[in-house]
Amino acid sequence: MESASFPEDVLERKVCIVGSEPVENYTVYIIEVSDGEHRWTVKHRYSDFHDLHEKLTAEKKVDRRLLPPKKMLGKNSKSLVERRQKELELYLQTLLQQFPEATPSPLACFLHFHLYEINGITAALAEELFNKGEQLLQAGEVFSLYPLQLYSVSQQLRLAKPTCCSGDAKTDLGHILDFTCRLRYLKVSGTRGPVGSSNIQESSLPFDLSVFKSLLQIEISECSSLQIRGLSSLRSSLATLSIHHSMETMTSILVPESSEFSQWEAEGAESGCPITAVIPVWRNLTTLDMSHNGISTIDSSVKLIPKVEFLDLSHNKLSTVENLQHLYNLVHVDLSYNCLQVLEAAHTRLGNIKTLSLAGNQLQQLSGLTKLYSLVNLDLSHNQLDQLEEIRNIGSLPCLEKLNLSSNPMCIIPDYRTKVLAQFGDRASEVCLDGQVTTEKELDTVEVLKAIQKAKEVKDRMSSGDKKISEETRLSAAAPPHLSSSSSSSSPPSSSSCCSSAVAPPTVTSSPSSSSSSSSSSSSSSFSSCPAQQASCPSQEVTSREDSVPPRTLPPVDAAPPPTKL
């Protein structure tokens, strides 16, 4: 059956019986009802026709002879069924012609007008709210409506018709309007495919939510964002907005005016670019649940929800996290089951959140989570984490109490729990890992691992120090001799070089007396050329002088005096 949208005006209704089905010992007739482009089927046996006729004759004075008589003999024969089928079809067509505008309630119910036809749907809803609407409002319960019902109400308000067509005060449209003005909790649930036995596609039916003046919470599912109208009228009252299986962009819900104004800015924000519209913010919205949609980007529409504390964007198509820095009041964020592979500098976007769910993504690193100092609950299950070293990035978070790492590759590592808990140091006892409280045995093992780690660190430090000393020794021993002399000649003379030049042996050879004087003059000139070094090296100077004067040989005491020359 092909889908169709509701007609703008009430069109002619038609009814025909298109077939029959044998069921046990009786026959069921298949009735097709048409209202403009809409069609649906209804199945009734002959006794149902009889009950309908009894009600109509009592309430609407319908002619009793209008209904074909009941026959006992041969009632299931093919010829009788075919003849009765035509007679019953004529009976229904006569009733519709007799009541062209206000269809009697028994007939409307018989043809399922209360399920598929605008007037029948609103009449049934009005009667329901007339009977128990006040109790529902006082109880503060969530009231559920279908897009088809909301569409019917919107169409009834648009058409210039009396609020009560049937003459029954219980079916007056005013009961619906009074209820919607005071309702606080609403749920709108659409359907996939045609509704019931009809060709009506609810996803093609626009409906208006502006009739709800006091809503605090609304949940919408299985509805196209294009059919939702009047949602912006709830900006001043709504505190919780949940919408699922209904959209691909956040803007389509938070800024429906964007289809008319391409350049817009949030109320109170400063913009350096020319704008065509200033959009009011959602003043009281604190909870936004947009899970199970097709969202691929967190766009700038979040500027309109500055008071949101709980944000659920799970089960979408996000590959990056952007624009959340505009939400200063965020406390709980759910980004699970998206397409996130890397989350860098999360603190610049997520601020001081307490709960963060990143389950079901493709994360392999946790370096972007190191500065989420207010984080209390972190869910990293069902990711691609395979290195225990990554836990060090979150091991220093001072407030973390609950951590879920289940269904990650690292979970198959032996003693996985104790090795993870050891990354938290003295806070290991405060961390609940994978939903299990840390046991005393695990804490004892953690202490052993910590002691081993500290010993290893001390050993590594000592080893690195020994290596450094050994390297310096090797470098000094490997330096060539000419490298030090060339460096001393190129640099200003030092005390040691001066002293070494002072003790250099004389190069002139002569007689003892000339040798002695020559040596003395050489020594004197050598020392006089470096007076500063003489002051700095007195001991070496004395030694040098003693070495430069040759020793005198004394004659023996008992030796005879030399002969006197004449």
ZIMONOR-V110658 format. One record per residue. RES is the residue in three letters. NEAR is the number of other C-alpha atoms within 8 Angstrom. Layout:
BEGIN
RES	NEAR
RES	NEAR
END
This chain:
BEGIN
MET	4
GLU	4
SER	8
ALA	9
SER	10
PHE	8
PRO	8
GLU	4
ASP	5
VAL	7
LEU	7
GLU	6
ARG	9
LYS	9
VAL	11
CYS	10
ILE	12
VAL	8
GLY	8
SER	10
GLU	8
PRO	8
VAL	7
GLU	4
ASN	6
TYR	8
THR	12
VAL	12
TYR	14
ILE	13
ILE	13
GLU	12
VAL	13
SER	11
ASP	12
GLY	11
GLU	9
HIS	12
ARG	12
TRP	11
THR	10
VAL	11
LYS	8
HIS	10
ARG	10
TYR	9
SER	6
ASP	8
PHE	9
HIS	9
ASP	8
LEU	11
HIS	11
GLU	8
LYS	10
LEU	13
THR	11
ALA	8
GLU	6
LYS	8
LYS	7
VAL	9
ASP	6
ARG	7
ARG	5
LEU	7
LEU	9
PRO	8
PRO	4
LYS	4
LYS	6
MET	5
LEU	4
GLY	7
LYS	8
ASN	9
SER	7
LYS	6
SER	6
LEU	10
VAL	12
GLU	8
ARG	8
ARG	9
GLN	12
LYS	9
GLU	9
LEU	11
GLU	11
LEU	8
TYR	10
LEU	10
GLN	11
THR	8
LEU	8
LEU	11
GLN	7
GLN	6
PHE	9
PRO	7
GLU	5
ALA	7
THR	10
PRO	10
SER	6
PRO	9
LEU	10
ALA	12
CYS	9
PHE	8
LEU	8
HIS	10
PHE	13
HIS	14
LEU	7
TYR	10
GLU	10
ILE	12
ASN	10
GLY	12
ILE	14
THR	14
ALA	13
ALA	10
LEU	10
ALA	15
GLU	12
GLU	9
LEU	12
PHE	11
ASN	7
LYS	8
GLY	10
GLU	10
GLN	7
LEU	10
LEU	12
GLN	6
ALA	6
GLY	8
GLU	7
VAL	8
PHE	8
SER	8
LEU	10
TYR	9
PRO	15
LEU	8
GLN	10
LEU	11
TYR	12
SER	12
VAL	10
SER	10
GLN	9
GLN	12
LEU	7
ARG	6
LEU	7
ALA	6
LYS	6
PRO	5
THR	8
CYS	10
CYS	10
SER	8
GLY	5
ASP	8
ALA	6
LYS	9
THR	15
ASP	14
LEU	11
GLY	8
HIS	13
ILE	11
LEU	9
ASP	8
PHE	12
THR	10
CYS	10
ARG	11
LEU	12
ARG	11
TYR	12
LEU	13
LYS	11
VAL	12
SER	12
GLY	12
THR	10
ARG	8
GLY	6
PRO	12
VAL	10
GLY	4
SER	8
SER	12
ASN	13
ILE	11
GLN	13
GLU	14
SER	13
SER	8
LEU	12
PRO	11
PHE	11
ASP	12
LEU	10
SER	10
VAL	8
PHE	11
LYS	11
SER	9
LEU	14
LEU	10
GLN	11
ILE	13
GLU	10
ILE	13
SER	11
GLU	12
CYS	15
SER	10
SER	9
LEU	6
GLN	11
ILE	12
ARG	11
GLY	9
LEU	11
SER	9
SER	8
LEU	12
ARG	13
SER	8
SER	12
LEU	14
ALA	10
THR	11
LEU	12
SER	10
ILE	11
HIS	12
HIS	10
SER	12
MET	13
GLU	9
THR	11
MET	13
THR	11
SER	11
ILE	10
LEU	10
VAL	11
PRO	9
GLU	6
SER	11
SER	6
GLU	5
PHE	9
SER	7
GLN	9
TRP	11
GLU	10
ALA	11
GLU	9
GLY	4
ALA	6
GLU	4
SER	7
GLY	4
CYS	4
PRO	6
ILE	9
THR	8
ALA	8
VAL	9
ILE	10
PRO	8
VAL	11
TRP	11
ARG	10
ASN	10
LEU	15
THR	11
THR	11
LEU	12
ASP	11
MET	12
SER	11
HIS	10
ASN	12
GLY	10
ILE	12
SER	10
THR	11
ILE	12
ASP	10
SER	7
SER	10
VAL	14
LYS	10
LEU	12
ILE	13
PRO	13
LYS	12
VAL	13
GLU	10
PHE	12
LEU	13
ASP	11
LEU	13
SER	12
HIS	11
ASN	13
LYS	10
LEU	12
SER	10
THR	8
VAL	10
GLU	9
ASN	10
LEU	10
GLN	10
HIS	8
LEU	12
TYR	8
ASN	8
LEU	15
VAL	10
HIS	11
VAL	13
ASP	12
LEU	13
SER	12
TYR	11
ASN	13
CYS	9
LEU	11
GLN	9
VAL	10
LEU	13
GLU	7
ALA	10
ALA	12
HIS	11
THR	7
ARG	11
LEU	10
GLY	11
ASN	11
ILE	13
LYS	10
THR	12
LEU	13
SER	11
LEU	13
ALA	12
GLY	11
ASN	14
GLN	10
LEU	12
GLN	10
GLN	8
LEU	12
SER	10
GLY	12
LEU	13
THR	11
LYS	9
LEU	12
TYR	9
SER	11
LEU	14
VAL	10
ASN	11
LEU	13
ASP	12
LEU	13
SER	12
HIS	11
ASN	13
GLN	10
LEU	11
ASP	9
GLN	7
LEU	9
GLU	6
GLU	11
ILE	11
ARG	10
ASN	11
ILE	10
GLY	9
SER	8
LEU	12
PRO	6
CYS	8
LEU	12
GLU	9
LYS	13
LEU	14
ASN	11
LEU	12
SER	9
SER	8
ASN	12
PRO	8
MET	10
CYS	10
ILE	6
ILE	6
PRO	4
ASP	6
TYR	10
ARG	8
THR	11
LYS	11
VAL	10
LEU	12
ALA	12
GLN	10
PHE	11
GLY	9
ASP	5
ARG	7
ALA	13
SER	8
GLU	7
VAL	13
CYS	12
LEU	13
ASP	9
GLY	8
GLN	6
VAL	7
THR	12
THR	6
GLU	6
LYS	6
GLU	10
LEU	12
ASP	8
THR	9
VAL	13
GLU	9
VAL	8
LEU	10
LYS	10
ALA	8
ILE	8
GLN	8
LYS	8
ALA	8
LYS	8
GLU	8
VAL	8
LYS	8
ASP	8
ARG	8
MET	8
SER	8
SER	8
GLY	8
ASP	8
LYS	8
LYS	8
ILE	8
SER	8
GLU	8
GLU	8
THR	8
ARG	8
LEU	8
SER	7
ALA	6
ALA	6
ALA	7
PRO	6
PRO	6
HIS	6
LEU	8
SER	8
SER	8
SER	8
SER	8
SER	11
SER	8
SER	6
SER	6
PRO	6
PRO	8
SER	8
SER	9
SER	6
SER	9
CYS	11
CYS	12
SER	8
SER	8
ALA	11
VAL	9
ALA	6
PRO	5
PRO	6
THR	4
VAL	6
THR	5
SER	7
SER	6
PRO	6
SER	7
SER	8
SER	11
SER	10
SER	8
SER	9
SER	11
SER	10
SER	8
SER	9
SER	11
SER	8
SER	8
SER	10
PHE	11
SER	7
SER	6
CYS	9
PRO	8
ALA	6
GLN	11
GLN	10
ALA	7
SER	7
CYS	10
PRO	8
SER	6
GLN	8
GLU	12
VAL	8
THR	8
SER	10
ARG	9
GLU	7
ASP	8
SER	11
VAL	9
PRO	6
PRO	4
ARG	4
THR	4
LEU	4
PRO	5
PRO	5
VAL	4
ASP	4
ALA	6
ALA	4
PRO	4
PRO	4
PRO	4
THR	4
LYS	3
LEU	2
END
